[in-house]
Amino acid sequence: MISTVLVANRGEIACRIFRTCRELGIRTVAVHSDADENALHARVADAAVRLPGAAPADTYLRGDLIVKAAIAAGADAVHPGYGFLSENAGFARAVTDAGLIWIGPPPEAIEAMASKTRAKELMGIAPLTEVTEADLPVLVKAAAGGGGRGMRVVRDLAGLDAALTAARAEAASAFGDGEVFVEPYVEGGRHIEVQVLADTHGTVWALGTRDCSLQRRHQKVIEEAPAPGLSPRLDAELRATAVRAARAVSYVGAGTVEFLVAADGRAHFLEMNTRLQVEHPVTEAVFGVDLVALQISVAEGHALGTDPPHPSGHAVEARLYAEDPAHGWAPQTGRLHRLAVPGDVRLDTGCADGDDIGVHYDPMLAKAVAHAPTRAQAVRKLAGALERAAVHGPVTNRDLLVRSLRHEEFTSARMDTGFYDRHLTDLTSPAPDPLAPLAAALADAHGRSRFGGGWRNVPSQPQVKRYAVAGEEHEVRYRHTRTGLTADGVHVVHADARLVVLESDGVRRRYEVARYGDQIHVGTTRLTALPRFPDPTAQHVPGSLLAPMPGTVVRVAEGLTEGAAVAAGQPLLWLEAMKMEHRITAPATGTLVALNAVPGRQVTVGSVLAVVRAP
């Protein structure tokens, strides 16, 4: 029997595994980088071991340090979670060579399937070795790992070399393995996968299907189980292929076999992920199982039942990211002041109120999962819970998730992997509550009153406040009067520093207000208080390229120097933030008159990276 588990991971998945371990009476050990010293996963574990440094290559990708940590903490088993070293056969062997139990598949199965190139060969599929115009579009893909990292779509041959270079660099940073390959890119397909679970006694379960078609940058955003709209024939074919793939490598533990289903209904094998998936909770909800508990049971040598449990209902999961979908999905950092999702919704998170969201790791804050008897009910439940959630802190994709869940193409189950390519502009167009800025101003006025929260007993001139909401500036006006506060066309029913009640056109609305410095949250609207007079020192030289996020300069375009002629849209440099590379391009055709970016340099939001002077 396993007594103590070290989780070789961080964040949400570490916390999720710890939860099951506590329920089973198993002690837990966390590892943490210096950047994660106060992270939630390090705080909730029974013991924690420091991995010196902050970059993944120095910490969570150091298998030798993690094995030493397990031994030092008295662990007898290691769970890899997902990402990092979860699909690294060398790490799995190092764990077992140290006399520890590996809660995962055998190293031989990882070697056969974790490399997507070898997995395709095993399934009789050859990657592209010579790409021609006739092969386009193609997908450059990391051979190891997942999560959308190390992936690039190439639509013209001229961009192939650059895509290969970027994919290799990103894959090496995220997984410690820069191997990539090229495969055909299927337009308009659906991303369908099958959850498998196998024991050491020859039993392999196929726990239904999942649809993960809503993706950004090849990373899943919304997932559900079962995959809707599959014919009985296709459903059976996918499950049978998944079981065959698992048996082909004598698989043990939890894994996922992924497919791309074309518009004509043909299924294309993509890969087998030899680990637990981020989206595993939707399968747990539908089948009424705890996959982590089953992983531990299998690692202890116990047998699964002959047949898997029967599914019930439908489950949908949405990933809440600290990112700005309206501006290139740019990762966001800062203090997470509050995170609360109401209702009967499962919330898996690696963050707590007051935690800081940094630049070193994935920007996912949480996963919200709703389960209901039907798909329509589950989708409605999740959308409603997210809409009412308190998410106070950095900009997030919460509004995008709500709109996506309510989009007709999604509710009718007609989505595919091109969903955001088609609809992102509409889904991110600003639609703030028009009364939110007024509520913020009234709450602020109450909080700043000189008379203990009361109002002056004399009429006053109109008060003016300015706020930024979703990138747009809003100005509001109100007055102090003998009877309280007034605003044109709006009846102020109540106003204090935390609650404002307004009535407009006969409709009364309540607004809970929370302020954190210049950041204000009114209901679900995020505002930034603006100064009455702009700071003249905050202006930048025309043509300045500002860092859209904090991160590290990983490389500068070859041969690029000050004085060089550049073309609009030409890639100049690349930033790495939260394990993803972000390309910075020339804003216009002109001359590069300043280049402040140096590979390896850390930059903050708004830093001037370069300046391009137009002719």
TINU-213113 format. One record per residue (C-alpha): residue in one letter; x, y, z. Coordinates in nm, 2 decimals. Example, Ala and Ser with C-alpha at 12.3 -4.5 7.8 and 13.67 -1.06 7.14 Angstrom:
  residuo    east   north      up
        A    1.23   -0.45    0.78
        S    1.37   -0.11    0.71
END
This chain:
  residuo    east   north      up
        M    0.00    0.00    0.00
        I    0.12    0.35   -0.09
        S    0.17    0.57    0.22
        T    0.32    0.89    0.08
        V    0.30    1.04   -0.27
        L    0.52    1.31   -0.41
        V    0.36    1.50   -0.70
        A    0.63    1.60   -0.95
        N    0.42    1.90   -1.07
        R    0.27    2.23   -0.95
        G   -0.05    2.43   -0.95
        E   -0.39    2.30   -1.02
        I   -0.30    1.94   -1.09
        A   -0.08    1.90   -0.78
        C   -0.37    2.04   -0.57
        R   -0.61    1.80   -0.74
        I   -0.40    1.49   -0.67
        F   -0.34    1.60   -0.31
        R   -0.72    1.61   -0.26
        T   -0.76    1.25   -0.36
        C   -0.46    1.15   -0.15
        R   -0.61    1.31    0.16
        E   -0.94    1.12    0.10
        L   -0.74    0.80    0.08
        G   -0.54    0.87    0.39
        I   -0.21    0.91    0.19
        R    0.05    1.17    0.30
        T    0.15    1.42    0.04
        V    0.48    1.59   -0.07
        A    0.51    1.89   -0.29
        V    0.80    2.03   -0.49
        H    0.83    2.39   -0.56
        S    1.05    2.64   -0.74
        D    1.16    2.96   -0.58
        A    0.88    3.14   -0.77
        D    0.63    2.89   -0.62
        E    0.75    2.91   -0.26
        N    0.42    3.04   -0.14
        A    0.20    2.88   -0.41
        L   -0.11    2.69   -0.30
        H    0.02    2.35   -0.39
        A    0.32    2.40   -0.17
        R    0.10    2.52    0.12
        V   -0.15    2.24    0.12
        A    0.09    1.95    0.10
        D    0.20    1.77    0.42
        A    0.56    1.85    0.32
        A    0.73    2.05    0.06
        V    1.08    2.04   -0.10
        R    1.25    2.34   -0.27
        L    1.38    2.31   -0.62
        P    1.63    2.61   -0.65
        G    1.55    2.85   -0.94
        A    1.24    2.96   -1.12
        A    1.27    2.84   -1.49
        P    1.11    2.50   -1.56
        A    1.45    2.38   -1.70
        D    1.60    2.44   -1.36
        T    1.32    2.31   -1.14
        Y    1.02    2.10   -1.26
        L    1.22    1.95   -1.55
        R    1.50    1.83   -1.32
        G    1.41    1.47   -1.27
        D    1.72    1.41   -1.06
        L    1.63    1.67   -0.81
        I    1.27    1.55   -0.79
        V    1.38    1.19   -0.72
        K    1.61    1.32   -0.44
        A    1.33    1.52   -0.30
        A    1.10    1.21   -0.29
        I    1.37    1.01   -0.10
        A    1.44    1.30    0.14
        A    1.08    1.35    0.22
        G    1.01    0.98    0.28
        A    0.78    0.93   -0.02
        D    0.73    0.58   -0.15
        A    0.55    0.69   -0.48
        V    0.57    0.96   -0.74
        H    0.27    1.10   -0.94
        P    0.38    1.31   -1.24
        G    0.06    1.50   -1.30
        Y    0.05    1.64   -1.66
        G    0.31    1.84   -1.85
        F    0.67    1.87   -1.74
        L    0.81    1.52   -1.70
        S    0.48    1.33   -1.71
        E    0.57    1.17   -2.05
        N    0.94    1.13   -1.99
        A    1.04    0.76   -1.99
        G    1.38    0.85   -1.84
        F    1.22    1.01   -1.54
        A    0.99    0.71   -1.49
        R    1.29    0.48   -1.49
        A    1.48    0.70   -1.25
        V    1.18    0.69   -1.01
        T    1.16    0.31   -1.02
        D    1.53    0.26   -1.01
        A    1.53    0.46   -0.68
        G    1.29    0.20   -0.54
        L    0.98    0.42   -0.57
        I    0.64    0.34   -0.71
        W    0.57    0.52   -1.04
        I    0.20    0.62   -1.07
        G    0.19    0.60   -1.44
        P    0.25    0.38   -1.74
        P    0.56    0.16   -1.79
        P    0.86    0.35   -1.94
        E    0.84    0.13   -2.24
        A    0.48    0.24   -2.31
        I    0.58    0.60   -2.27
        E    0.87    0.56   -2.51
        A    0.63    0.40   -2.76
        M    0.35    0.65   -2.74
        A    0.48    0.97   -2.57
        S    0.68    1.06   -2.88
        K    0.42    1.14   -3.13
        T    0.65    1.04   -3.42
        R    0.70    0.69   -3.28
        A    0.33    0.66   -3.19
        K    0.23    0.73   -3.55
        E    0.47    0.48   -3.67
        L    0.32    0.22   -3.43
        M   -0.02    0.30   -3.57
        G    0.11    0.28   -3.93
        I    0.11    0.65   -4.00
        A    0.42    0.82   -4.14
        P    0.50    1.19   -4.08
        L    0.58    1.42   -4.36
        T    0.95    1.44   -4.44
        E    0.95    1.66   -4.75
        V    0.68    1.93   -4.75
        T    0.56    2.06   -5.09
        E    0.30    2.32   -5.19
        A    0.06    2.03   -5.24
        D    0.09    1.93   -4.87
        L   -0.02    2.27   -4.73
        P   -0.14    2.35   -4.48
        V    0.07    2.15   -4.24
        L    0.11    2.14   -3.87
        V    0.46    2.16   -3.70
        K    0.43    1.97   -3.38
        A    0.64    1.89   -3.08
        A    0.72    1.51   -3.05
        A    0.70    1.53   -2.67
        G    0.45    1.69   -2.44
        G    0.12    1.86   -2.52
        G   -0.09    2.16   -2.42
        G   -0.05    2.34   -2.76
        R    0.32    2.41   -2.69
        G    0.56    2.36   -2.98
        M    0.29    2.37   -3.24
        R    0.26    2.60   -3.55
        V    0.03    2.59   -3.85
        V    0.22    2.66   -4.18
        R    0.02    2.78   -4.48
        D    0.31    2.88   -4.71
        L    0.65    2.72   -4.76
        A    0.83    3.04   -4.69
        G    0.72    3.03   -4.33
        L    0.82    2.66   -4.27
        D    1.17    2.72   -4.14
        A    1.07    2.99   -3.90
        A    0.79    2.77   -3.77
        L    1.03    2.48   -3.72
        T    1.27    2.71   -3.53
        A    1.00    2.85   -3.30
        A    0.84    2.51   -3.23
        R    1.17    2.36   -3.14
        A    1.26    2.64   -2.90
        E    0.92    2.63   -2.73
        A    0.92    2.25   -2.71
        A    1.27    2.24   -2.56
        S    1.17    2.50   -2.30
        A    0.84    2.33   -2.20
        F    0.94    1.97   -2.22
        G    1.32    1.95   -2.23
        D    1.29    1.79   -2.58
        G    1.32    2.00   -2.90
        E    1.22    1.72   -3.14
        V    0.94    1.83   -3.38
        F    0.77    1.67   -3.68
        V    0.53    1.78   -3.96
        E    0.19    1.64   -4.03
        P   -0.11    1.74   -4.26
        Y   -0.33    2.00   -4.10
        V   -0.70    1.91   -4.12
        E   -0.92    2.22   -4.16
        G   -1.26    2.22   -3.99
        G   -1.21    1.91   -3.79
        R   -1.33    1.82   -3.45
        H   -1.08    1.72   -3.18
        I   -1.22    1.40   -3.02
        E   -1.04    1.18   -2.76
        V   -1.10    0.86   -2.57
        Q   -1.01    0.82   -2.20
        V   -0.85    0.48   -2.14
        L   -0.76    0.31   -1.81
        A   -0.56   -0.02   -1.79
        D   -0.44   -0.24   -1.51
        T   -0.16   -0.49   -1.48
        H   -0.41   -0.78   -1.52
        G   -0.49   -0.73   -1.88
        T   -0.81   -0.52   -1.85
        V   -0.84   -0.20   -2.06
        W   -1.14    0.03   -2.01
        A   -1.25    0.29   -2.27
        L   -1.43    0.55   -2.06
        G   -1.62    0.72   -2.34
        T   -1.53    1.01   -2.56
        R   -1.46    1.38   -2.50
        D   -1.49    1.67   -2.75
        C   -1.21    1.93   -2.71
        S   -1.26    2.13   -3.03
        L   -1.27    2.48   -2.88
        Q   -0.90    2.57   -2.88
        R   -0.67    2.87   -2.89
        R   -0.32    2.82   -3.01
        H   -0.39    2.45   -3.02
        Q   -0.45    2.45   -2.65
        K   -0.80    2.34   -2.53
        V   -1.03    2.59   -2.38
        I   -1.37    2.41   -2.34
        E   -1.41    2.04   -2.32
        E   -1.70    1.81   -2.27
        A   -1.80    1.44   -2.23
        P   -1.94    1.26   -2.41
        A   -1.85    1.41   -2.75
        P   -2.19    1.52   -2.90
        G   -2.33    1.41   -3.23
        L   -2.11    1.11   -3.30
        S   -2.27    0.83   -3.49
        P   -2.28    0.49   -3.30
        R   -2.05    0.35   -3.56
        L   -1.79    0.63   -3.52
        D   -1.82    0.62   -3.14
        A   -1.75    0.25   -3.14
        E   -1.46    0.28   -3.39
        L   -1.29    0.54   -3.18
        R   -1.32    0.35   -2.85
        A   -1.20    0.03   -3.02
        T   -0.90    0.20   -3.17
        A   -0.81    0.35   -2.83
        V   -0.82    0.01   -2.67
        R   -0.61   -0.14   -2.95
        A   -0.35    0.14   -2.91
        A   -0.33    0.07   -2.53
        R   -0.30   -0.30   -2.58
        A   -0.03   -0.26   -2.85
        V    0.21   -0.12   -2.59
        S    0.09   -0.31   -2.28
        Y   -0.04    0.01   -2.14
        V   -0.10    0.05   -1.76
        G   -0.27    0.34   -1.59
        A   -0.47    0.64   -1.73
        G   -0.41    0.77   -2.08
        T   -0.58    0.94   -2.37
        V   -0.60    0.86   -2.73
        E   -0.67    1.16   -2.95
        F   -0.82    1.19   -3.29
        L   -0.91    1.46   -3.54
        V   -1.25    1.38   -3.70
        A   -1.28    1.55   -4.04
        A   -1.60    1.70   -4.17
        D   -1.67    1.39   -4.38
        G   -1.66    1.18   -4.06
        R   -1.32    1.02   -4.11
        A   -1.11    0.98   -3.79
        H   -0.74    1.06   -3.81
        F   -0.52    0.93   -3.52
        L   -0.33    1.21   -3.36
        E   -0.14    1.08   -3.06
        M   -0.17    0.90   -2.73
        N   -0.10    1.10   -2.42
        T    0.05    0.87   -2.16
        R   -0.07    1.07   -1.87
        L   -0.38    1.22   -1.70
        Q   -0.53    1.50   -1.91
        V   -0.63    1.85   -1.79
        E   -0.99    1.77   -1.89
        H   -1.02    1.44   -1.70
        P   -1.29    1.59   -1.46
        V   -1.56    1.57   -1.73
        T   -1.50    1.20   -1.76
        E   -1.50    1.16   -1.38
        A   -1.84    1.34   -1.36
        V   -2.01    1.13   -1.64
        F   -1.88    0.80   -1.51
        G   -1.88    0.87   -1.14
        V   -1.52    0.78   -1.09
        D   -1.20    0.93   -0.94
        L   -0.94    0.87   -1.20
        V   -0.65    0.97   -0.97
        A   -0.78    0.72   -0.71
        L   -0.79    0.45   -0.98
        Q   -0.44    0.54   -1.10
        I   -0.31    0.49   -0.74
        S   -0.51    0.16   -0.71
        V   -0.36    0.03   -1.04
        A   -0.01    0.13   -0.92
        E   -0.07   -0.07   -0.61
        G   -0.14   -0.37   -0.83
        H   -0.52   -0.39   -0.79
        A   -0.74   -0.51   -1.07
        L   -1.01   -0.30   -1.24
        G   -1.35   -0.45   -1.28
        T   -1.43   -0.64   -1.59
        D   -1.64   -0.36   -1.73
        P   -1.63    0.01   -1.68
        P   -1.91    0.20   -1.50
        H   -2.21    0.31   -1.70
        P   -2.21    0.68   -1.80
        S   -2.47    0.92   -1.68
        G   -2.55    1.27   -1.81
        H   -2.32    1.52   -1.97
        A   -2.03    1.73   -1.83
        V   -1.87    2.05   -1.96
        E   -1.54    2.20   -1.85
        A   -1.41    2.56   -1.91
        R   -1.05    2.66   -1.84
        L   -1.02    3.00   -1.68
        Y   -0.70    3.17   -1.80
        A   -0.52    3.49   -1.69
        E   -0.50    3.62   -2.05
        D   -0.65    3.88   -2.28
        P   -0.82    3.71   -2.57
        A   -0.89    4.04   -2.74
        H   -0.51    4.11   -2.76
        G   -0.35    3.80   -2.90
        W   -0.43    3.59   -2.59
        A   -0.15    3.78   -2.41
        P   -0.08    3.63   -2.07
        Q   -0.16    3.85   -1.77
        T    0.01    3.88   -1.43
        G   -0.07    4.03   -1.10
        R   -0.25    3.97   -0.77
        L   -0.55    3.74   -0.78
        H   -0.76    3.91   -0.52
        R   -1.07    3.69   -0.53
        L   -1.19    3.38   -0.71
        A   -1.53    3.23   -0.63
        V   -1.77    3.04   -0.86
        P   -2.12    3.00   -0.73
        G   -2.36    2.70   -0.76
        D   -2.32    2.33   -0.81
        V   -2.00    2.36   -1.01
        R   -1.67    2.18   -0.95
        L   -1.37    2.42   -0.93
        D   -1.02    2.28   -0.96
        T   -0.76    2.55   -0.90
        G   -0.40    2.60   -0.79
        C   -0.46    2.95   -0.67
        A   -0.61    3.11   -0.36
        D   -0.73    3.46   -0.29
        G   -0.42    3.69   -0.25
        D   -0.19    3.48   -0.47
        D    0.03    3.64   -0.73
        I    0.01    3.52   -1.09
        G    0.37    3.53   -1.22
        V    0.54    3.49   -1.56
        H    0.71    3.16   -1.53
        Y    0.43    2.91   -1.58
        D    0.10    2.84   -1.75
        P   -0.16    3.11   -1.71
        M   -0.45    2.88   -1.62
        L   -0.62    2.99   -1.29
        A   -0.88    2.72   -1.26
        K   -1.11    2.47   -1.43
        A   -1.49    2.49   -1.38
        V   -1.69    2.18   -1.45
        A   -2.07    2.14   -1.46
        H   -2.26    1.81   -1.48
        A   -2.62    1.77   -1.56
        P   -2.86    1.51   -1.71
        T   -2.84    1.67   -2.06
        R   -2.59    1.86   -2.26
        A   -2.81    2.17   -2.28
        Q   -2.85    2.18   -1.90
        A   -2.48    2.13   -1.83
        V   -2.39    2.41   -2.08
        R   -2.65    2.65   -1.92
        K   -2.53    2.57   -1.57
        L   -2.17    2.63   -1.65
        A   -2.23    2.96   -1.84
        G   -2.45    3.09   -1.56
        A   -2.20    3.01   -1.29
        L   -1.91    3.17   -1.48
        E   -2.12    3.48   -1.55
        R   -2.18    3.52   -1.18
        A   -1.83    3.43   -1.07
        A   -1.62    3.67   -0.88
        V   -1.29    3.69   -1.06
        H   -1.10    3.98   -0.92
        G   -0.74    4.04   -1.04
        P   -0.57    4.02   -1.38
        V   -0.77    4.03   -1.70
        T   -0.91    3.68   -1.77
        N   -1.09    3.50   -2.05
        R   -1.41    3.47   -1.83
        D   -1.63    3.67   -2.06
        L   -1.51    3.48   -2.37
        L   -1.60    3.15   -2.20
        V   -1.95    3.27   -2.12
        R   -2.01    3.39   -2.47
        S   -1.86    3.08   -2.62
        L   -2.08    2.85   -2.42
        R   -2.39    3.05   -2.54
        H   -2.28    3.08   -2.90
        E   -2.53    2.91   -3.13
        E   -2.26    2.71   -3.31
        F   -2.16    2.56   -2.97
        T   -2.50    2.51   -2.83
        S   -2.60    2.32   -3.15
        A   -2.28    2.11   -3.13
        R   -2.16    2.23   -3.47
        M   -1.82    2.35   -3.35
        D   -1.48    2.26   -3.48
        T   -1.12    2.35   -3.42
        G   -1.16    2.67   -3.63
        F   -1.43    2.81   -3.39
        Y   -1.21    3.09   -3.25
        D   -1.06    3.17   -3.59
        R   -1.41    3.25   -3.72
        H   -1.57    3.41   -3.41
        L   -1.30    3.56   -3.19
        T   -1.36    3.92   -3.30
        D   -1.73    3.90   -3.22
        L   -1.67    3.71   -2.90
        T   -1.43    3.97   -2.76
        S   -1.60    4.28   -2.88
        P   -1.65    4.51   -2.57
        A   -2.00    4.49   -2.42
        P   -1.97    4.64   -2.07
        D   -2.26    4.71   -1.85
        P   -2.33    5.08   -1.92
        L   -2.41    5.15   -1.55
        A   -2.09    4.98   -1.41
        P   -1.87    5.30   -1.44
        L   -2.14    5.50   -1.26
        A   -2.17    5.24   -0.98
        A   -1.79    5.25   -0.94
        A   -1.79    5.63   -0.92
        L   -2.07    5.64   -0.66
        A   -1.90    5.37   -0.45
        D   -1.57    5.57   -0.47
        A   -1.75    5.89   -0.38
        H   -1.90    5.73   -0.07
        G   -1.57    5.59    0.04
        R   -1.40    5.92    0.00
        S   -1.67    6.13    0.18
        R   -1.53    6.37    0.44
        F   -1.82    6.31    0.67
        G   -1.79    5.95    0.77
        G   -1.98    5.83    0.46
        G   -2.25    6.10    0.47
        W   -2.32    6.36    0.20
        R   -2.27    6.73    0.19
        N   -2.59    6.91    0.27
        V   -2.54    7.16   -0.01
        P   -2.57    7.13   -0.39
        S   -2.25    7.07   -0.57
        Q   -2.10    7.10   -0.92
        P   -2.11    6.78   -1.13
        Q   -1.83    6.53   -1.03
        V   -1.65    6.37   -1.32
        K   -1.48    6.03   -1.31
        R   -1.29    5.84   -1.59
        Y   -1.25    5.47   -1.62
        A   -1.10    5.22   -1.86
        V   -1.33    4.93   -1.94
        A   -1.22    4.66   -2.18
        G   -0.98    4.90   -2.34
        E   -1.23    5.18   -2.39
        E   -1.25    5.50   -2.18
        H   -1.58    5.59   -2.01
        E   -1.66    5.92   -1.84
        V   -1.94    5.95   -1.58
        R   -2.09    6.25   -1.41
        Y   -2.29    6.27   -1.09
        R   -2.38    6.53   -0.82
        H   -2.40    6.55   -0.45
        T   -2.74    6.70   -0.35
        R   -2.93    6.76   -0.02
        T   -3.11    6.43   -0.08
        G   -2.79    6.23   -0.17
        L   -2.64    6.14   -0.50
        T   -2.80    6.19   -0.84
        A   -2.71    6.10   -1.20
        D   -2.88    6.20   -1.52
        G   -3.15    5.95   -1.61
        V   -3.06    5.71   -1.33
        H   -3.22    5.69   -0.98
        V   -2.96    5.61   -0.71
        V   -3.15    5.39   -0.47
        H   -2.85    5.31   -0.25
        A   -2.48    5.37   -0.26
        D   -2.20    5.28   -0.02
        A   -1.84    5.17   -0.07
        R   -1.94    4.81   -0.13
        L   -2.29    4.81   -0.27
        V   -2.46    5.04   -0.52
        V   -2.83    5.00   -0.63
        L   -2.94    5.18   -0.94
        E   -3.27    5.21   -1.11
        S   -3.30    5.29   -1.48
        D   -3.61    5.27   -1.70
        G   -3.80    5.11   -1.42
        V   -3.54    4.83   -1.37
        R   -3.35    4.81   -1.05
        R   -3.00    4.65   -1.04
        R   -2.76    4.57   -0.75
        Y   -2.39    4.61   -0.80
        E   -2.13    4.47   -0.56
        V   -1.82    4.68   -0.57
        A   -1.46    4.58   -0.48
        R   -1.17    4.81   -0.51
        Y   -0.80    4.72   -0.51
        G   -0.60    5.03   -0.58
        D   -0.69    5.16   -0.92
        Q   -0.85    4.83   -1.01
        I   -1.23    4.81   -0.95
        H   -1.46    4.52   -0.99
        V   -1.83    4.61   -1.03
        G   -2.03    4.29   -1.04
        T   -1.85    4.11   -1.33
        T   -1.71    4.42   -1.49
        R   -1.34    4.50   -1.44
        L   -1.25    4.87   -1.45
        T   -0.94    5.08   -1.41
        A   -0.96    5.42   -1.25
        L   -0.80    5.68   -1.47
        P   -0.64    6.01   -1.35
        R   -0.82    6.33   -1.43
        F   -0.52    6.46   -1.62
        P   -0.30    6.22   -1.82
        D    0.06    6.19   -1.72
        P    0.27    6.36   -2.00
        T    0.57    6.16   -1.90
        A    0.39    5.84   -2.00
        Q    0.41    5.92   -2.37
        H    0.63    5.71   -2.60
        V    0.81    5.78   -2.92
        P    0.59    5.70   -3.22
        G    0.67    5.36   -3.35
        S    0.77    5.22   -3.01
        L    0.72    4.84   -2.97
        L    0.61    4.79   -2.61
        A    0.62    4.45   -2.43
        P    0.26    4.33   -2.42
        M    0.34    4.12   -2.11
        P    0.62    4.05   -1.87
        G    0.86    3.79   -2.00
        T    1.20    3.70   -2.13
        V    1.35    3.79   -2.46
        V    1.44    3.45   -2.61
        R    1.58    3.56   -2.94
        V    1.61    3.85   -3.19
        A    1.57    3.80   -3.57
        E    1.89    3.70   -3.73
        G    2.11    3.99   -3.84
        L    1.87    4.25   -3.69
        T    2.06    4.57   -3.59
        E    1.98    4.93   -3.54
        G    1.96    5.11   -3.87
        A    1.81    4.81   -4.05
        A    1.52    4.85   -4.29
        V    1.21    4.65   -4.18
        A    0.88    4.58   -4.33
        A    0.54    4.60   -4.17
        G    0.46    4.27   -4.00
        Q    0.82    4.15   -4.01
        P    0.91    3.94   -3.70
        L    1.17    4.13   -3.50
        L    1.20    3.94   -3.17
        W    1.03    3.67   -2.96
        L    0.93    3.68   -2.59
        E    0.86    3.38   -2.37
        A    0.59    3.42   -2.11
        M    0.41    3.15   -1.92
        K    0.58    2.88   -2.13
        M    0.46    3.02   -2.46
        E    0.65    3.21   -2.72
        H    0.51    3.54   -2.85
        R    0.63    3.70   -3.17
        I    0.68    4.08   -3.18
        T    0.65    4.23   -3.53
        A    0.73    4.56   -3.69
        P    0.42    4.79   -3.67
        A    0.50    4.96   -4.00
        T    0.76    4.97   -4.28
        G    1.05    5.19   -4.19
        T    1.39    5.19   -4.01
        L    1.48    5.03   -3.69
        V    1.62    5.32   -3.49
        A    1.64    5.15   -3.15
        L    1.67    4.79   -3.03
        N    1.66    4.74   -2.66
        A    1.59    4.37   -2.66
        V    1.87    4.13   -2.58
        P    1.82    3.75   -2.55
        G    1.79    3.65   -2.19
        R    1.67    3.99   -2.07
        Q    1.37    4.00   -1.85
        V    1.12    4.27   -1.95
        T    0.81    4.42   -1.78
        V    0.48    4.52   -1.93
        G    0.51    4.84   -2.13
        S    0.89    4.82   -2.17
        V    1.02    4.97   -2.50
        L    1.16    4.67   -2.69
        A    1.24    4.86   -3.01
        V    1.15    5.17   -3.21
        V    1.06    5.17   -3.58
        R    1.06    5.51   -3.76
        A    0.83    5.53   -4.05
        P    0.96    5.71   -4.37
END
